[in-house]
Amino acid sequence: MADHYKTQGFVLHREDRLEADRIFSVFTRDFGRIEIFAKAIRKIDAKLKGGIEIFSFSEIEFIQGRHKKTLTDALFLENCKIVASDPEKFEVAGKISSTVEHFVKGSEADEQIWNLLKEVFEKLNSQDFARNKLLYYYFFWNFIAVLGYQPQLFACAMCHQPLHHQHLYFSCKEGGLLCQECAIKEPVAKKINADAVKILRLMLEKNWSILSKVTMAPASKKIVKEISDWQYRYLLDSVAHTQAPQHL
């Protein structure tokens, strides 16, 4: 006999199957990231199609069969219509969802990730887009902090000595900022300015009220993007390596 479950979930991704079926990738409050099969949901008269959609929060019910989870009921809790109707916001939502899918593989509940998704999509669904690109990086740095990769931003990650604001470097390998002396030992470390460091610190302090008002110079915006993208690729490679099968 199949087990029946009920939870809240955020839809990260969807994939069409056959003529009318669909697979949803959902981050749930109680089970972490799961995949749910929705049979015939793309039919015009499908009962379930009005309660679940990409980038929306829904209350969902499903049964756990022998090989898959099958959706039996869905009710919108928060339909992110503004996100869905704005191409630029939709792109940011896609980046957030892809990040979760790339780093969260197992079905394990995580209240911090759940709360972070609720927070950022509430902002994304209501804020002017002028700050929404920054919102992605706000999500990313807090997300990796939850996963245990919070960078050291208040002292040198190698020698643990105080930092000089005019000579700052960032190293993914060492896990944070480096002083000028230690950066010499880490040739791939990237130069970072004090303004970009300030932005990263505000993000990890979750101080959105100040972040939403800060005026960033183009050079600092570029550095935040480059450091964030570099950290993303580095961690993704690290996760892929640790999950790769070991050959005897």
C-alpha positions as CSV (number, residue, x, y, z in Angstrom):
1,M,0.0,0.0,0.0
2,A,1.4,3.4,-1.0
3,D,2.1,6.0,1.8
4,H,0.3,9.4,1.6
5,Y,2.0,12.7,2.5
6,K,1.1,16.3,2.8
7,T,3.6,19.3,2.9
8,Q,4.4,22.7,1.6
9,G,6.8,23.1,-1.4
10,F,8.4,25.5,-3.7
11,V,8.6,24.5,-7.4
12,L,12.1,24.8,-8.7
13,H,11.7,23.2,-12.1
14,R,9.3,21.3,-14.3
15,E,9.8,18.9,-17.2
16,D,7.1,17.7,-19.6
17,R,6.7,14.0,-20.1
18,L,4.8,12.1,-22.8
19,E,1.7,13.9,-24.1
20,A,0.2,15.3,-20.9
21,D,2.4,14.4,-17.9
22,R,4.9,16.5,-16.0
23,I,7.7,16.0,-13.5
24,F,8.1,18.8,-10.8
25,S,11.3,19.3,-8.9
26,V,10.1,20.7,-5.5
27,F,11.9,21.9,-2.4
28,T,9.6,21.0,0.4
29,R,9.4,22.1,4.0
30,D,9.4,18.6,5.4
31,F,11.3,16.4,2.9
32,G,13.9,18.7,1.2
33,R,14.2,18.5,-2.5
34,I,12.0,15.8,-4.2
35,E,10.7,15.0,-7.6
36,I,6.9,14.5,-8.1
37,F,5.2,12.9,-11.0
38,A,1.9,14.7,-12.1
39,K,-0.1,12.5,-14.4
40,A,-2.1,14.2,-17.2
41,I,-1.6,17.6,-15.5
42,R,-1.2,19.3,-18.9
43,K,-4.7,18.4,-20.1
44,I,-7.1,21.4,-20.3
45,D,-9.5,20.0,-17.7
46,A,-6.8,18.7,-15.3
47,K,-7.8,19.4,-11.7
48,L,-4.3,19.7,-10.4
49,K,-2.9,22.3,-12.9
50,G,-4.6,25.2,-11.0
51,G,-2.6,24.6,-7.8
52,I,1.0,24.1,-8.8
53,E,3.4,26.0,-11.1
54,I,7.0,26.9,-11.5
55,F,8.4,29.4,-9.0
56,S,5.4,29.2,-6.7
57,F,4.7,28.0,-3.2
58,S,2.0,25.3,-2.9
59,E,0.5,23.0,-0.4
60,I,0.9,19.6,-2.0
61,E,-0.2,16.0,-1.4
62,F,1.4,13.0,-2.9
63,I,1.7,9.3,-2.6
64,Q,4.9,7.4,-2.3
65,G,4.9,4.5,-4.6
66,R,7.5,1.8,-5.1
67,H,9.5,3.8,-7.7
68,K,8.1,7.4,-7.6
69,K,6.1,10.1,-5.8
70,T,2.8,10.9,-7.5
71,L,1.0,14.2,-7.0
72,T,-2.6,13.8,-5.8
73,D,-3.6,17.4,-4.8
74,A,-2.1,20.9,-4.9
75,L,-3.2,24.3,-3.7
76,F,-1.4,27.6,-4.3
77,L,-0.1,29.3,-1.1
78,E,1.7,32.1,-2.9
79,N,1.6,32.4,-6.7
80,C,4.5,34.5,-7.9
81,K,2.6,36.1,-10.8
82,I,4.9,39.2,-10.9
83,V,8.0,36.9,-11.3
84,A,6.3,34.9,-14.0
85,S,5.2,37.9,-16.0
86,D,8.6,39.7,-15.9
87,P,11.3,38.2,-18.1
88,E,14.2,39.7,-16.0
89,K,12.7,38.5,-12.7
90,F,12.0,35.1,-14.3
91,E,15.7,34.9,-15.2
92,V,16.7,35.6,-11.6
93,A,14.2,33.1,-10.3
94,G,15.7,30.5,-12.7
95,K,19.2,31.2,-11.4
96,I,18.1,30.8,-7.8
97,S,16.2,27.5,-8.6
98,S,19.2,26.1,-10.6
99,T,21.5,26.8,-7.7
100,V,19.4,24.9,-5.3
101,E,19.1,22.0,-7.8
102,H,22.8,21.9,-8.4
103,F,23.8,21.8,-4.7
104,V,20.9,20.0,-3.0
105,K,20.7,16.4,-4.2
106,G,19.3,14.4,-1.4
107,S,15.8,14.4,0.2
108,E,16.6,16.0,3.6
109,A,14.6,18.8,5.2
110,D,16.4,22.0,5.8
111,E,14.4,24.8,7.5
112,Q,17.1,27.4,6.8
113,I,17.0,26.8,3.1
114,W,13.2,26.8,3.1
115,N,13.1,30.1,5.0
116,L,15.7,31.6,2.7
117,L,13.6,30.7,-0.4
118,K,10.5,32.2,1.2
119,E,12.4,35.4,2.0
120,V,14.0,36.0,-1.4
121,F,10.9,35.1,-3.5
122,E,8.8,37.4,-1.3
123,K,11.3,40.2,-2.2
124,L,11.6,39.2,-5.9
125,N,7.8,39.2,-6.2
126,S,7.5,42.7,-4.8
127,Q,10.7,44.7,-5.3
128,D,11.7,46.9,-8.2
129,F,14.1,45.0,-10.5
130,A,16.8,47.6,-9.9
131,R,17.9,45.5,-6.9
132,N,16.8,42.0,-8.0
133,K,20.1,41.1,-9.6
134,L,21.8,41.9,-6.3
135,L,19.1,39.7,-4.6
136,Y,20.4,36.7,-6.4
137,Y,23.9,37.1,-4.9
138,Y,22.3,37.8,-1.5
139,F,20.6,34.4,-1.9
140,F,23.7,32.7,-3.1
141,W,26.0,33.7,-0.3
142,N,23.5,33.0,2.4
143,F,22.6,29.6,0.7
144,I,26.2,28.4,0.7
145,A,26.6,29.6,4.3
146,V,23.8,27.3,5.2
147,L,25.6,24.5,3.4
148,G,28.7,25.1,5.5
149,Y,30.7,27.3,3.1
150,Q,30.5,30.7,4.7
151,P,33.6,32.6,3.8
152,Q,35.9,34.3,6.2
153,L,35.5,38.1,5.6
154,F,36.8,39.7,8.8
155,A,40.4,38.3,9.1
156,C,42.9,36.6,6.7
157,A,41.6,33.1,6.1
158,M,45.2,31.8,6.1
159,C,47.2,33.6,8.8
160,H,44.1,34.9,10.7
161,Q,45.6,38.4,11.1
162,P,43.7,41.7,10.6
163,L,43.2,42.8,7.1
164,H,44.2,46.1,5.4
165,H,41.4,47.6,3.4
166,Q,43.7,48.6,0.6
167,H,45.2,45.2,0.0
168,L,42.4,42.6,0.0
169,Y,42.3,39.3,-2.0
170,F,39.7,36.5,-2.2
171,S,40.5,32.8,-2.4
172,C,37.9,30.1,-2.9
173,K,40.4,27.5,-2.0
174,E,41.3,29.1,1.4
175,G,37.7,30.0,2.0
176,G,37.7,33.8,2.2
177,L,39.8,37.0,2.3
178,L,43.6,37.0,2.3
179,C,46.1,39.6,3.3
180,Q,48.7,40.8,0.8
181,E,51.4,38.5,2.3
182,C,49.3,35.4,2.1
183,A,47.9,36.2,-1.3
184,I,51.5,35.8,-2.6
185,K,51.3,32.1,-1.6
186,E,48.0,31.7,-3.3
187,P,48.6,32.8,-6.9
188,V,45.0,32.3,-8.1
189,A,43.6,34.6,-5.4
190,K,41.7,37.5,-6.9
191,K,42.0,41.2,-5.9
192,I,38.8,42.6,-4.3
193,N,38.1,46.1,-3.2
194,A,36.8,47.3,0.2
195,D,33.3,48.2,-1.2
196,A,32.8,44.7,-2.6
197,V,33.8,43.3,0.8
198,K,31.3,45.5,2.5
199,I,28.5,44.3,0.2
200,L,29.4,40.6,0.9
201,R,29.4,41.3,4.6
202,L,26.0,43.0,4.5
203,M,24.7,40.0,2.5
204,L,25.9,37.5,5.1
205,E,24.5,39.7,7.9
206,K,21.2,39.5,5.9
207,N,21.0,43.3,6.2
208,W,18.7,43.8,3.1
209,S,17.3,47.1,4.4
210,I,20.8,48.7,4.0
211,L,21.7,46.6,0.9
212,S,18.6,47.9,-0.9
213,K,19.8,51.5,-0.5
214,V,23.5,51.1,-1.1
215,T,24.9,52.7,-4.3
216,M,27.5,50.5,-5.8
217,A,30.1,51.7,-8.3
218,P,30.2,49.7,-11.6
219,A,33.7,48.4,-10.7
220,S,32.4,47.0,-7.3
221,K,29.3,45.4,-9.0
222,K,31.6,43.7,-11.4
223,I,33.8,42.4,-8.6
224,V,30.8,41.0,-6.7
225,K,29.6,39.2,-9.8
226,E,33.0,37.8,-10.6
227,I,33.8,36.6,-7.1
228,S,30.3,35.1,-6.7
229,D,30.5,33.3,-10.1
230,W,34.0,32.0,-9.2
231,Q,32.9,30.8,-5.8
232,Y,29.9,29.1,-7.5
233,R,32.0,27.2,-10.0
234,Y,34.6,26.3,-7.4
235,L,32.0,24.8,-5.0
236,L,30.1,23.1,-7.8
237,D,33.3,21.4,-8.9
238,S,34.1,20.4,-5.3
239,V,30.7,18.9,-4.8
240,A,30.8,17.0,-8.1
241,H,34.2,15.6,-7.1
242,T,33.1,14.4,-3.7
243,Q,30.0,12.8,-5.2
244,A,31.9,11.1,-8.0
245,P,32.1,7.3,-7.7
246,Q,35.5,6.1,-6.5
247,H,37.3,3.7,-8.9
248,L,39.2,0.9,-7.4
